Each structure stands twice: as C-alpha cells, then as structure tokens.
Amino acid sequence: MQPENFYYDNKIVRNFGIATVIWGIIGMTVGLIIAIQLYHPGANMGNQYTTYGRIRPLHTNAVIFAFVGNAIFMGVYYSLQRLLKARMFSDVLSRIHFWGWQLIILSAVITLPLGLTTSHEYAELEWPIDIAITVIWVVFGWNMFGTIFKRRERHLYVAIWFYIATFITIAVLHVVNSFELPVSAFKSYMVYAGVQDALVQWWYGHNAVAFFLTTPYLGMMYYFLPKMANRPVYSYKLSILHFWALIFIYIWAGPHHLLYTTLPGWAQSLGVAFSIMLIAPSWGGMINGLLTLRGAWDKVRDDVILKFMVVALTAYGMATFEGPMLSLKQVNSIAHFSDWIIAHVHVGALGWNGFLTFAMLYWLIPRIYKTELFSKKLASFHFWIGTLGILFYAIPMYWAGFTQSLMLKEFTAEGMLKYPNFLESTLQILPMHMMRSAGGAMYLLGVIVMAYNLTRTALQGKLVANEAAQAMPLAPVHTIARESAWHRRLERKPIQMLIAALLVILVGTFVELMPTLTISSNIPTIAAVKPYTPLELQGRDLYIREGCVNCHSQTVRPFRSETERYGEYSKAGEFVYDHPFLWGSKRTGPDLAREGQKYGNAWHYNHLMDPRLMSPGSIMPEYSWLLTQTLDTSLTVAKINAMRTLGVPYAPGYEKVANAELDKQAKAIAANLGADHIKVKSDKEVIAIIAYLQRLGTDIKANKTANK
Amino acid sequence: MKYLRIIFLLVILISVQPVTAAADSLLPGETMDYIGYGAIVSVLLLLIIAMLVLLKAFKVLTRVVLKSEGYTNEQITAELEPAKKEKKPKAEVWQKLLSLRPMAEEKELLIAHDYDGIEELDNPIPAWFMWLFYTTIAFAVCYLLIYHVFNAAPLQYEEYKIELAQADVAKKVFLSKAANRVDENSVKLVHDPAVLASGKAIFMSTCAACHGEHAQGNVGPNLTDDYWLHGHKINDLFKTIKYGVLAKGMPTWEKQLSPKQISDVANYIKSLHGTKPAGAKEPQGTKEEDDDNKLVSNN
C-alpha cells in the first residue's frame, strides 16, 4: 500500500479563530457595559436598546455561542483533521457552517436589543433563528461525520468521543427546548408552561453548560495539551471512565437550578444526588490533564501557553467542585439568586473556557502561519492581567453574594426582617459591583492585547491555507484482527458510538422530563387561577421584551425570610398559564411573584418613569419609553388564539372581543391614574405593564378571601 | 489500690456537686454554669499536670534504675531517645497516595498507538479517584433514601413549617420580656424628641417617596392639613400604617416596620400637623377637629 498525500484545511481554522477573537471582544465589552449599569444605571445611555434587560442576554449569547462557539469550531476543525488524518469532508459545508454561524450571531446582535426574545435563558433567540441554528448544527454534524467516514485512522481518539457527544446532545437539547408556537414572524410562545417549562429550560440550561462549555473543551484539552507539553496522555482507562460517567450523570443535574421552587420534590432530590455524583467524573478530565503534565512542569515555568492551560484546568476543577456543593440545599438556599452564582459561572467561563481558548489561539495561530508568536512578553502580560482580572472579578462577587443573601435573611429579635427594604442590601454591595467591573475590564484588556499580538503574528507570517500531509489509507476491515477490549472495538465504529452516547444521555432526560410533562398530579391545579386578560397578556409580553426577568424573579421560596418579605410562597398551580415561565435565576431586584396590588397604579407609573422617585438610590433603569410608546394591539387576536391552542381556556370567540376588553381595562387604569393627577392616554405601553404587575400573584390572594 | 479508687470517686463527686445542687442554689443559673465550666476546665488542667509530673517521674526512675544496672550516661541518653523511624523519601509517599508509577517505568505503560503523535499511557485509574467516586455514589443513594424512602429528613414545605414554628417560639419569648407590644389600641400620642427623631428617619426612608419630604403630599395625600381620609387620631394613623389601604395604594407596613417604629412614625406625622409646607397637595377626605392636641394641652 502507498501512503496518500492530502492537505489539511487551515483557512477554515483561521476564519473561526478570527471570529473567536472579534466576538470575544464584543461579548466582553457588552458584559462590561452591563456590569457598569448595575451601579450606574445611566450607562444605558438613556436608550431602550442598550438597557440591561435587553443586552444582558446579548452578553451571554455573545460569549457562549459566539466567542466559545467559534473557539469550539476552530479547535475541532484543527484537531479533527489531524486526528483522523483527513481533510474536512467538504469545503463547501465548512464555509456554510462558518458563515451560517456568523449570520446567526449577527441576527442575535440585532434581535436581542430590539427585545425579540423567548426569555428562555441562553436560548433567547426567537423561532426563525432557532430553525437556522438547527440547520447549521446539522451542517456541522454532517461535515464532522463525513470527515470521520473518510478517515485514515482506524480508531477514534478520546477528543473525538467528546466531539460526538457534544454534537448529538446539543442537538437534542436545542430541539426539545425550542418547542415554540409562532404568533408572528418574531414572536412565539413556549409550548410548555410554568413548572414544566422551568424544568425543560433548566434541563437545557444546565446541559448547555455541560455539552457546550465542557465536553467540547475537554475534547480539545485532550488534543492540545499533550501536543503543547509533548507528553503522553496520563491514563487511557481514566479517559474511558470519566467520559461515559460524565455524559451519563451530567444530564440529570438540571433540577438543582430549581431547588425550593414548586418543582416536585423527587425531581429536586434527583438533581441534588446526581450533582454530587458528578464531582469525580468532572475531575477525571482535570486529573488526566494535570497528570499529563507530569514530567513537564519545568516547561510550565517558561511556557506561557502551558500556564494558560494549568489555570484553565484548575479553574475547571474549582468550578466543578463548587457546582455540586452549590446544589446542596443548605448551600443553595443562601447562594441561589445571588451574586455567588455570578462568581461561580465566571470562574468557569473566564478561567476554563477563556484561558483554554487563549492557549489554543497562541499555539495554533503561529503554526498555521508558519512563524513564531510576535511577542512572548505581551502573551505573558495577557496571562497575568487575565488571572488578576479573574480574581478581581470573582472575589468581590462571592463577597457580595454572601453579604446580600445574609442581609435578606436576617431577622431582628422582634421577629421582623432586619432589612425589610430590599434596596438596602443592593446599596450595600455596590462597591463590590464596582470592583467586579474593574476585574472584568482587566480581563478584557488582556484579550485586546492578545488580539494585537495575534494580528502582528499573522502579519509577519503567511497563512498555509492548505497544509500538506501524508498517511497510509485504512486497511480493509476484514484484514484487521479482532480486538479483545470492548472499548477499542467501539472506537472503530463512529455510528455505534453516536448511538451509545445518545442512549446514555436519554436515560436521565426521560426519567426527569417525562413524569413532569405527562402526569398531571405533579402540578396540582388551583381553581382560582384564571388566564390573563388581554391587556395583562400584552403587559406580560412587554415584561418579556424588556427582559425584566433578568433582575426580578417570580417565585417565592418557602423560607420565612421570603414569605415575610414577599408574601405566601409560590404554588405550582399558579403558573399553569405561564407560557413561558418567568421565575428568573437572579435577584438583582426583589421578587415580583406577589407584586400585584402591593402598591397603587400611580406608584408603578412613577416608578417606571424614574425608579429613584419612589425608591431613592435604586439601580433600576428608567423606562421612560413605556410612557410614550403606543401599545401594539394588532397581535392580540393571534396571541389569544395561540394561547388557546396551548391549552389556556379562553372561551370560544373570546379573541373577537379581546381588544374591546383590553380597551376597557386600559381606560379604567388610565382613569385611576388620572385621579392621582397623572395624565396618560390609555393606549400607552405603561398601562399594559401596570395591568400585568398588578395581577401578579393575586389569584391566590383572591382564593384565600373566598375560602374565608 | 482500693483507697485510690475511693479517692478518685470522691474527687468526681465533689467536682460534680455544684451542678447537682443547682436546683435549690441561691446563685443564679448562669453563674452556676460558669462555675461548672470552670470546674471541668480545672479538672482537665489538673489531669494534664498530673500526666506531665508522672512522665518526668518515670524518666527520673528509669535513669536511676539503669544507672544501678551499670549503664553509662551516654547509653542512658541513647536509651531514652525515641526510636527513630525509617523515613521514606517524601516523593514516594506522594506517588503512592496518587497511585502514580515512577516516571522511569513510563516506557512500559505506553500503549502501542498514537494519534497525530499523541500517545496514551495505560496507567490505572488512581485508587483515591475511585474512592471519591464511590463515596459520592453512596452519598447520593443515602440522600434519596433519607428524603424519599425513610422520610427521615424534612422536605421543603415541612422545613418551612419547622422554621416558622421555631421563629414563633423565639418571638414569643422575646416579646414576653420586652415591653414594646404596642398596637393600634394601646398607642399613645407623645412629643418626646427622641421618638419624633426616630419617626422622622423612618418617614424619610419609607413614606417620603409618596407623601413628600415634608408630608405635603405627592402620590399619597397631604398629611399636614386638617383633612383626613382614614381618621386623624393616633390610633387611626397607627392602623392605616400597619394594615395599609390597599385599594388606594397605601401598602401594608406590618411586616416591614416594628410596632414601635409604626408608633414613632405616627407620632412624627401628628407632629407635622399645621406646618403648611410648600407645594402642599389639595385637601382630601373630611375635615377633622384635632382634639388630640387639645387633650394633651388640657392635660
């Protein structure tokens, strides 16, 4: 047999690399802007399109799907070709993948500031974009499996197992979490409601962390770290164990995001139990990485790329130990909804994903440009400012999380809340928020320095767009000896591997999702809970558009400190008409589940106009545009119909009178405001949002009086 | 030996005696506790001193005995030195703990394949790693059993009930001691500057947003004029603040302000009557004769 000559496609790797750096800078800059808005609300520049609630999803989408996403494709396209000794299956598919993904991100950059959102965290993009993501993801899988089929290496290396698991699981997660009923070109309602929607969302949200931020990065670690350190991988057996254990257990852990909510107790406990079991499988990757460096630690001293890798692995180890600890109920009751979680995710994002990405870029760009890195000094500067940035980011946030949580839980001897006004706790942690933005700015500065360094590197070299390589073709299957180890046999069969990974992740998915989605006794209904009026429904859509859910939760947990502060704890039956659920995951401001009828309409009007009028020192942005913009009622009929399709019991023909009902309720609210000398037309958006806010949590209050 | 035992028992009895006598002692309970702790600590200290003395005594005795058997001074010192342990090199212990094979043996562990130059070692999975994994699995199984099979620990709603019950007990204990159980029936009109200052602080932080900094009225009504919507007596004010008037946008403050605080702020509001602040809101409600003040002045 003759060795075959072929070429690796470096151009596609370079393109994804450039996209990684550019989107990284954009995503982190948006992050810095919203961090500043948290102590200086005026940093939204008085503009609805740059206000926290709308661009916080832009930050998360940009750093997760644009920065990390492009880095994944860069690392996968580089390593996959070399591990399989084959060029990518199709240059056309590679190009469609690249440009398709950039267009998806671009559409996110346009639609999210416009307030077009499904409000599902990390899946905010509306239904047409969801379809585009599905198509591009299939293109990626097609290209990857095409390459696998024409490989010149019989066995699949551990990195590729991780890539396969990533591909199939993200596909399942994305499809299940995107069941939406379109109302118009850019508006849809989630098919699931309330508790069920929450479970689906956090099954998705948690596993987006697992299969977008973790498994592909572990795969890339398994390729790039041995390459960088020139050392063999420590333990093949450990690779097998931790790979299968990780993907099997991770998928179960989602409900730990919903502890102390109305999710059934058994589902919560499963989430806790599987989170604890996740420690060892997660650490397997860190241990295998760090022990691969055994005998190469002297290199770490001089090689900045290995330094980035060591910090990345350490951050990964810390975050994956902290995660299971946070899922213990006792810790969760303090940490959840607080800045502690923000610190936790940023240790993972900045440390693990960020630093591993930088290491890959510093290693791979000089190689594909056949040159040396422009400046090792600048890379070293990047390493130190980045590490300091992470510390300056994380420590104040841990501190802020503890402080605020403990303040909100503290009682006086008289049995009263020590800090009844939520705002007191907010003001207490403002200095920490300022320090956090300084840490973030340092980290961003490091990335900008890297961009400069890499640009100079590229300019001094020349891209080897098609890198020549040589390998023996695969011998026909019948000529190779049967292998005794089952896993070695599996490594030769990509399709079986794909199916095995799929089955492994479906176990947890079915056990947790199916009973909650199908057995009605898991969500006891409450007779007093009625569908939203048309005006309230429109108000709710404004609440979704403005991204209020990014700062205000809507679920009162059964703690004394919360029932004293907010009122009766939330019941599963209260959320049955909530498509989508709006429980939120962070309390930058107070919970709003029982906001209805707490204050007068005039209070809400003034508060939305300028929150500092009613709550001096508040960090909430001014929503002046709600006062001037006219409510769009053209979709009321479609919305009522869509809701009815989803099972909300609007009477037949109600859609015909819906807008008349809406007018009636709006006029009543405008008249009520008029009595307080607030002159506002009844067709303004503010009327709808007040109607919604005044409705929140009141059904169950009505129920109580009825029972008396 | 028998005598020793009796003495030992006596020492214990004597040291325990103050505790058993607590019930009918004239000393307050807390002082008794301190005496008890003191006794325990001093007994423990005594034990340590006794041990040290004994150790010294044994050493001296050994010297005397060995000398009488003809040992030289050097031999005796050597005999008294603690036996030296064979020390293993530190790295080896560390490697054993991590189940690491020495680097020199690495060649034997290389698996006969490579991927783009990446080789793999056939190291076993570290034992401590497997133990960690097994422990977490055991924890998870126990967790589910405890909460869902044996029902041995409270789930969230039961936990909530327990938390409320405990808080209730603590609150009752506190209130039975404190004299601040003021409510809308027992609240009194006072002009004490300390009360008014405290009331003013509360007013500025909680009320001024709606009623204006000088109570001139804003979203809420003017509180300085003769016109009142829900009564003008100190009891009425207390009640309005405590329960709120939800239909008109006045929140319930019962959960956020203590009875003393409500009383203070009600008194502060009463003290503002007739101050005629700038930008006062037009009258709302019915005109009321301010008889409270008259009564006070009559007194």
Interface residues (C-beta under 8 A of the other chain):
Chain A: S79 R82 L83 K85 E153 H155 Y157 Y223 P226 K227 P232 V233 Y234 S235 Y236 K237 L238 S239 L241 A245 L259 Y260 G265 W266 Q268 S269 L270 V272 A273 F274 I276 M277 L278 I279 A280 P281 W283 G284 I287 L291 R294 G295 P324 K329 F411 T412 A413 E414 G415 M416 L417 P420 N421 R557 P558 F559 R560 T563 E564 R565 Y569 Q597 K598 Y599 G600 N601 A602 W603 N606 L613 M614 S615 P616 D676
Chain B: L100 M103 E106 L110 I111 H113 Y115 D116 G117 I118 E119 E120 L121 D122 N123 P124 I125 P126 F129 L132 F133 T136 I137 F139 A140 V141 Y143 L144 Y147 H148 L155 Q156 Y157 E159 Y160 E163 L164 A167 D168 A170 K171 F174 L175 A178 N180 S205 T206 A209 C210 V219 L246 K248 G249 M250 P251 K255 Q256 L257 S258 P259
